[in-house]
Amino acid sequence: MRSIKTCIDCGRFLTQDEIALNKKLVSRELREYKCLACLSQDFGCEVADLEIKIAEFKEQGCTLFI
């Protein structure tokens, strides 16, 4: 059974896509993750921009997003 992960900044429950995006954009070695809202603040972009990147990575067949 997979453990439930939460954002290290705000405590919100994370989706698999959010965890995968953290690993793709920051480091595959991460053990603590951020939600899209907190990650977007770190990168200085909108949440919608990160959602677009998730869709792009899925279309490219990135195995982190399976």
C-alpha positions in Angstrom: 0.0 0.0 0.0 1.3 3.4 -0.9 1.7 6.0 1.8 -0.2 9.3 1.5 2.1 12.2 0.8 1.5 15.8 1.8 3.0 19.1 0.7 6.0 20.1 2.9 4.9 23.8 2.8 1.1 23.7 3.2 0.2 20.2 4.2 -2.2 19.5 1.3 -2.6 15.9 0.1 -0.7 15.3 -3.1 -1.6 13.5 -6.3 0.7 11.1 -8.1 1.1 13.8 -10.9 2.2 16.4 -8.3 4.8 13.9 -6.9 6.0 13.0 -10.4 6.3 16.7 -11.4 8.4 17.4 -8.3 10.7 14.5 -9.3 10.9 15.6 -13.0 11.6 19.3 -12.3 13.6 19.2 -9.1 15.2 15.8 -8.5 14.3 12.2 -8.8 15.9 11.7 -5.3 13.3 13.8 -3.5 11.6 12.4 -0.5 9.5 15.5 0.4 7.3 17.2 -2.2 5.2 20.3 -2.8 1.7 20.8 -4.2 1.3 22.6 -7.5 0.4 25.9 -5.8 3.5 25.9 -3.6 5.7 24.6 -6.5 4.4 27.4 -8.8 5.4 30.0 -6.2 8.9 28.5 -6.1 9.2 28.6 -9.9 7.4 32.0 -10.3 4.7 30.7 -12.6 1.0 29.9 -12.6 -0.5 26.6 -11.5 -2.0 26.3 -15.0 1.6 26.4 -16.5 2.5 23.4 -14.3 -0.7 21.6 -15.4 0.3 22.1 -19.0 3.8 20.7 -18.3 2.2 17.6 -16.7 0.1 17.0 -19.8 3.2 17.5 -22.0 5.3 15.0 -20.0 2.4 12.5 -20.2 2.1 12.9 -24.0 5.9 12.4 -24.3 5.5 9.1 -22.4 7.5 10.1 -19.3 7.4 7.0 -17.1 7.2 9.2 -13.9 3.6 10.0 -14.9 2.2 6.5 -15.3 
